[in-house]
Amino acid sequence: MKKNKLNAAVYGKEYLERKKGIEYVESLWLSIDENGMDTALPTTKDGLTLIGGHHRKAALLFGGHTHAPIIKY
């Protein structure tokens, strides 16, 4: 899945950089690992572009996951 570049317009270019916010991503991963993920990642109809959930995706990758539940809109 690719990141939605429109989010950079809201959050700035650093939002799209992987190294930013690693502490948050790590803490999010610990929460997902302990409690599970309660919401699937929203994507475009093709299932290839994230609409939201970029941090959750990063957390899953941090935890070694290669798959995630998605909802196509």
Buried (B, 14 or more C-beta within 10 A) or exposed (E): BEBBEEBBEEEEEEBBEEEBBEEEBBEBBEEBBEEEBEEEBBBBEEEEBBBBBBBBBBBBBBBEBEEBEBEEE
